[in-house]
Amino acid sequence: MIKKLRWRIALINLGLIGIVLIGIFTAVCINNFSNSYNELEHGLNRVIDRNSAEKGFEPATDDSGKPEMPFDKNDKDSYKNKPDIRENAPMEISSYVVAETDKDGNIVSKEESNVTIDSDDLEKCVEIALARQEKSGQISDYSLMYVKKSDHEKTLIVFAGNTTLFENLRNSILINTGLFLGSMVIILFISLGLSRLAVNPVKKAWEQQKQFVADASHELKTPLTVILANNNIMMSHKSSTVEQEQKWLESTEDEAQHMKQLIDQMLFLAKSDAGESHVQLSQVNFSEIVEGSALNFEPVAFEKEVLIDTEIAPDITLEGNQTQLNQLAHILIDNAVKYSDENSVIRIILSKKNDSVEFSVNNRGNVISKEDIDHIFDRFYRAEKSRTTKGYGLGLSIAKNIVQSMNGRLSVQSNQDDGTTFTAVFKTK
């Protein structure tokens, strides 16, 4: 699934970028062709203007009656010798044919420069050019471009081959196609690399989900097996009374309660993941909550010959949910009692420092390894040395979710000298 997701992301990215590149390369080809076309047309206009000046043409007029390109017909070299002061001067055309026609369209003279056009073909091209209203255009059948200029009596038409235009267009298309294909290959590899980074959180979440389902199934399997076994035993004793089957009923009740606790914990984490664990926040006396939880665990600690030492600052309040803060204190103190060595001391400290509240629980027991610390808040995770301790491995995950839901931070430190300390820090401002 993850591999398919990577390819899907990469292909979508490739498609979107490909569309953009096609647009860019198409615009480049069109722009290059347009520029070449305009350059050729401008060059032909220079040729026809020079020839019209030499032949003493009356300049054509625009809609207002003003000459389009005024020149002195008595000074035939005035246009020819006049320097072009434009920033992008038109290209000079060296191969062309100029045909002069009378008012009836008959060719009266022609001038060839570095190129020759058959007389019949020239007549047909002149006929086509004269029949069109446009002053310039293409004659595709003969691969020619023309520009014409007329006065009252005669017309000048200059022809030049346009093969180079389309060769340049073809080359531009081939080059841009090669660039496009090369770019797409490069972008594909880059997209696959980036998709790997993009799906890493998804991959991690997917693996966690699979592990969560596997662990939950394993944890639920044991109590279900016990319940079914108890039920089979009681069904085999059909004549027994309830009192005689009391131990099997009590065992079933215990396992059912364990299942309920596990399901409640999983539902809490599922709602937290979905952002649906909306709780009402209020000002809560956290000092009273910690004191109450510590007092509740004193009998359990006494049985393990463990002493609970508290250092709780009075009247520390937090904006939070009382039920969840009770659960947080219960989880951390219960965890400390479970994993404490006999004849050791559990230290519970609640203090306020500047704009934060710190709640820490320290116990002496087996040191948590660096590898275990990295996974200590993972769901269903329990260090190998604690596998014999009863529990589902969800408590610390729930504790972390509670702290984070109140914009706090839960951390753990463990070493031989100081023991293991869980610390929750809450910002009060």
C-alpha positions in Angstrom: 0.0 0.0 0.0 2.8 2.5 0.9 4.6 1.7 -2.3 1.5 2.3 -4.3 0.9 5.5 -2.4 4.5 6.7 -3.2 4.0 6.0 -6.9 0.6 7.7 -6.9 2.1 10.8 -5.3 5.0 10.8 -7.7 2.8 10.3 -10.8 0.4 13.1 -9.7 3.3 15.4 -9.2 4.8 14.4 -12.5 1.5 15.0 -14.3 1.0 18.4 -12.8 4.6 19.5 -13.6 4.3 17.9 -17.0 1.3 20.0 -17.8 3.1 23.2 -16.8 6.2 22.2 -18.8 4.1 21.4 -21.9 2.6 24.9 -21.6 6.0 26.5 -21.2 7.7 24.6 -24.1 4.7 25.2 -26.3 4.9 29.0 -25.5 8.6 28.9 -26.3 8.1 27.2 -29.7 5.3 29.6 -30.6 7.3 32.6 -29.5 10.4 31.5 -31.4 8.3 30.9 -34.6 6.5 34.2 -34.1 9.8 36.1 -33.7 11.3 34.4 -36.7 8.2 35.2 -38.8 8.3 38.8 -37.7 12.0 39.1 -38.4 11.5 37.7 -41.9 8.5 40.0 -42.5 10.5 43.0 -41.3 13.4 42.0 -43.6 11.1 41.8 -46.6 9.6 45.2 -45.7 13.1 46.7 -45.8 13.7 45.2 -49.2 10.4 46.4 -50.6 10.8 49.9 -49.1 14.2 50.2 -50.6 13.0 49.0 -54.0 10.0 51.2 -53.9 12.1 54.2 -53.1 14.4 53.4 -56.0 11.5 53.0 -58.4 9.8 56.3 -57.3 6.7 54.7 -55.8 4.1 57.0 -54.4 3.8 56.0 -50.7 0.6 54.2 -49.6 -1.7 56.1 -47.3 -3.4 55.1 -44.1 -7.0 55.6 -43.2 -6.4 59.3 -42.5 -4.7 59.9 -45.8 -1.2 60.3 -44.4 1.7 58.4 -46.0 2.5 55.2 -44.2 6.3 55.4 -44.9 7.1 58.9 -46.3 10.3 59.3 -48.3 11.8 61.6 -50.8 11.4 59.9 -54.2 14.0 62.3 -55.7 16.5 61.0 -53.2 16.5 57.3 -54.0 19.2 56.4 -51.5 17.7 58.3 -48.6 16.0 55.1 -47.3 18.8 52.8 -48.3 21.5 54.8 -46.6 19.4 55.8 -43.5 20.7 54.0 -40.4 18.2 51.8 -38.5 18.1 53.2 -34.9 15.7 50.7 -33.5 17.0 48.6 -30.7 16.1 45.3 -32.4 16.9 46.0 -36.1 15.1 43.6 -38.6 17.2 40.9 -40.2 18.7 41.6 -43.6 17.3 39.4 -46.4 19.9 38.3 -49.0 17.9 35.8 -51.0 14.7 37.2 -52.5 12.8 37.9 -55.7 11.2 41.3 -56.4 8.4 41.4 -59.0 6.9 44.7 -60.3 3.4 44.5 -61.9 1.2 47.0 -63.7 -2.3 47.9 -62.6 -3.6 44.8 -64.6 -1.4 42.4 -62.7 1.1 41.8 -65.4 4.7 41.4 -64.5 6.7 44.2 -66.0 10.1 43.5 -64.3 11.7 41.3 -61.8 14.8 41.3 -59.7 16.4 38.2 -58.3 18.9 38.2 -55.5 20.7 34.9 -54.8 17.6 32.9 -55.7 15.7 32.0 -58.9 11.9 31.3 -59.3 10.6 29.7 -62.4 8.6 32.2 -64.5 5.4 30.2 -64.4 5.6 29.7 -60.7 6.4 33.4 -60.2 3.3 34.3 -62.2 1.1 32.0 -60.1 2.6 33.4 -56.9 2.0 37.0 -58.1 -1.5 36.1 -59.0 -2.1 34.7 -55.5 -0.5 37.6 -53.7 -2.5 40.2 -55.7 -5.8 38.3 -55.1 -5.3 38.6 -51.3 -6.2 41.7 -49.3 -3.4 41.2 -46.8 -0.1 43.1 -47.5 1.9 40.0 -46.4 1.4 36.4 -46.0 2.4 32.8 -46.8 2.1 30.8 -50.0 2.3 27.3 -48.6 2.2 25.4 -51.9 5.5 27.1 -53.0 7.1 27.5 -49.5 7.2 31.3 -49.9 6.5 34.4 -47.9 5.6 37.6 -49.6 5.2 41.3 -48.9 3.6 43.7 -51.4 3.4 47.5 -51.8 1.2 49.4 -54.3 0.7 52.9 -55.5 -1.8 54.1 -58.0 -0.2 52.5 -61.1 1.9 49.6 -60.1 2.7 47.0 -57.4 5.9 45.7 -56.0 5.9 42.2 -54.5 9.0 40.7 -52.8 9.2 36.9 -52.3 11.5 34.9 -50.0 11.6 31.3 -49.0 10.0 30.4 -45.7 11.5 26.9 -45.4 13.9 28.1 -42.7 11.0 29.3 -40.6 9.5 25.8 -40.4 12.9 24.1 -40.1 13.6 26.3 -37.1 10.1 25.5 -35.7 10.7 21.7 -36.2 14.1 22.0 -34.5 12.6 24.0 -31.7 9.9 21.3 -31.2 12.5 18.5 -31.3 14.8 20.3 -28.8 11.9 21.1 -26.5 10.5 17.6 -26.7 13.9 16.2 -25.8 14.2 18.7 -22.9 10.6 17.8 -21.8 11.3 14.0 -21.8 14.6 14.5 -20.0 13.0 16.8 -17.5 10.2 14.3 -16.9 12.6 11.5 -16.2 14.6 13.7 -13.7 11.4 14.9 -12.1 10.1 11.3 -11.8 13.2 10.3 -9.8 13.0 13.5 -7.7 9.3 13.0 -7.1 9.9 9.4 -6.0 12.6 10.6 -3.5 10.3 13.4 -2.2 7.4 11.0 -2.0 9.4 8.8 0.2 9.8 11.7 2.7 6.1 12.6 2.3 4.8 9.1 3.1 7.2 8.4 6.0 4.7 9.8 8.5 1.9 7.8 6.8 4.1 4.7 6.8 4.9 5.2 10.5 1.2 5.7 11.3 0.2 2.6 9.2 2.8 0.5 11.0 1.6 1.8 14.3 -2.0 1.0 13.4 -1.1 -2.5 12.4 0.8 -3.0 15.6 -2.0 -1.5 17.6 -4.5 -3.9 16.1 -2.2 -6.9 16.6 -1.5 -5.9 20.2 -5.1 -5.1 21.0 -6.2 -8.5 19.5 -3.6 -10.2 21.6 -4.6 -8.4 24.8 -8.3 -9.1 24.2 -7.7 -12.8 23.4 -6.5 -13.8 26.8 -9.6 -12.6 28.8 -11.9 -13.9 26.2 -10.2 -17.3 26.4 -10.6 -17.3 30.2 -14.3 -16.3 30.0 -15.1 -18.9 27.4 -13.3 -21.6 29.5 -15.1 -20.6 32.6 -18.4 -20.6 30.7 -17.7 -24.2 29.4 -16.9 -25.4 32.9 -20.1 -24.0 34.3 -22.1 -25.4 31.4 -20.7 -28.8 32.1 -22.0 -28.6 35.7 -25.6 -28.1 34.9 -26.9 -29.3 38.3 -24.5 -27.1 40.3 -25.8 -24.1 42.2 -24.6 -20.5 41.8 -22.7 -20.7 45.1 -20.8 -23.8 43.9 -19.8 -22.1 40.7 -18.9 -18.8 42.5 -15.2 -18.9 41.7 -15.8 -19.3 38.0 -18.3 -16.4 38.1 -15.8 -14.2 39.9 -13.1 -15.1 37.4 -15.4 -14.2 34.6 -16.2 -10.9 36.2 -12.6 -10.1 36.7 -11.7 -10.8 33.1 -14.7 -8.9 31.9 -13.6 -5.8 33.9 -10.1 -6.1 32.5 -11.6 -6.2 29.0 -13.8 -3.1 29.8 -10.7 -1.2 31.1 -8.7 -2.1 28.0 -11.5 -1.1 25.6 -12.1 2.2 27.5 -8.4 3.0 27.2 -8.3 2.2 23.5 -11.4 4.4 22.9 -9.7 7.2 24.8 -6.6 7.0 22.6 -8.8 6.6 19.4 -10.7 9.8 20.3 -7.5 11.6 21.0 -6.1 10.6 17.6 -9.3 11.8 15.9 -9.3 15.1 17.8 -12.7 14.2 19.3 -11.7 14.1 23.0 -13.4 17.4 23.7 -13.4 18.0 27.4 -14.6 20.9 29.5 -11.7 22.9 31.0 -11.8 24.7 34.3 -9.6 25.9 37.0 -8.6 22.7 38.9 -6.7 22.5 42.2 -4.0 20.1 41.0 -2.4 20.0 44.5 -5.5 18.3 46.0 -5.6 15.8 43.1 -1.9 14.8 43.5 -2.3 14.5 47.3 -5.4 12.4 46.9 -3.8 10.0 44.4 -0.7 9.6 46.6 -2.9 8.8 49.6 -4.9 6.2 47.7 -1.7 4.4 46.7 -0.2 4.3 50.2 -1.8 0.9 51.1 -0.5 -0.7 47.9 2.9 0.8 48.4 2.9 -0.4 52.0 2.3 -4.0 50.9 5.4 -3.8 48.7 7.3 -2.2 51.6 7.7 1.0 49.6 7.5 4.5 51.1 5.8 7.4 49.3 7.4 10.7 50.1 5.5 13.8 48.8 6.6 17.4 48.4 3.5 19.1 47.1 3.1 22.9 47.0 -0.3 24.0 48.2 -3.1 25.4 46.1 -1.5 25.0 42.7 -4.2 25.4 40.1 -4.3 24.5 36.4 -6.8 25.1 33.6 -7.7 21.5 32.7 -10.1 18.7 33.2 -10.3 17.3 36.7 -11.1 13.7 35.5 -8.1 13.6 33.2 -5.7 15.1 35.7 -6.8 12.5 38.2 -6.1 9.8 35.6 -2.7 11.3 34.9 -1.7 11.3 38.6 -3.1 7.8 39.0 -1.1 6.5 36.0 2.2 8.0 37.0 2.0 7.0 40.7 0.7 3.5 39.8 3.6 3.0 37.4 6.1 4.1 40.0 4.6 1.7 42.6 4.6 -1.3 40.1 8.3 -0.9 39.2 9.8 0.2 42.5 12.3 -2.0 44.3 11.3 -3.2 47.8 12.4 -1.0 50.7 12.7 2.0 48.3 11.2 5.5 48.3 8.9 7.0 45.7 9.2 10.8 45.6 6.3 12.9 44.3 7.0 16.5 43.7 4.6 19.2 42.6 5.9 22.8 42.3 5.4 26.0 40.5 8.3 27.7 38.7 7.8 31.0 37.1 5.1 30.5 34.5 5.0 26.7 34.6 3.9 23.9 36.9 6.1 20.7 37.2 4.7 17.4 38.4 7.3 14.7 38.8 7.3 11.1 40.1 10.5 9.3 40.9 11.1 5.7 41.9 14.0 3.3 42.4 14.0 0.2 40.3 15.4 -1.3 37.1 16.9 1.4 34.9 15.1 1.9 31.7 17.4 1.4 28.7 17.9 4.0 26.0 16.1 1.7 23.5 13.1 1.3 25.9 13.0 5.1 26.6 12.6 5.8 22.9 9.4 3.6 22.9 8.2 4.1 26.5 5.2 6.1 25.4 4.2 3.8 22.5 1.0 2.0 22.8 1.1 -1.6 24.2 4.9 -1.2 24.8 6.4 -2.6 27.9 10.1 -3.2 28.6 11.1 -6.8 28.6 11.9 -6.8 32.3 8.3 -5.6 33.1 6.5 -8.2 31.0 5.5 -10.1 34.2 3.8 -6.9 35.6 0.1 -6.8 35.0 -1.0 -4.2 32.6 -1.7 -3.4 28.9 1.1 -0.9 28.2 -1.4 1.9 27.4 -1.2 3.9 30.6 1.8 6.0 29.7 0.4 6.6 26.2 -2.8 7.9 27.8 -0.7 10.0 30.2 1.2 11.6 27.3 -2.1 12.3 25.5 -3.6 14.0 28.5 -0.5 16.2 29.1 -0.4 17.2 25.4 -4.1 18.0 25.3 -3.3 20.6 27.9 -0.4 22.0 26.0 2.1 20.4 28.3 5.1 18.1 27.9 5.7 14.7 29.4 9.3 13.3 29.6 11.2 10.5 31.3 14.8 10.2 32.6 16.3 7.0 34.0 19.8 6.2 35.3 21.4 4.2 38.1 22.1 7.1 40.4 18.8 9.0 40.3 16.4 6.2 39.4 13.5 6.8 37.0 11.6 10.1 36.9 8.6 11.0 34.9 8.0 14.8 34.6 5.0 16.6 33.3 5.4 20.3 32.7 2.4 22.6 32.2 2.5 26.3 31.1 0.2 28.5 33.3 0.2 31.5 30.9 
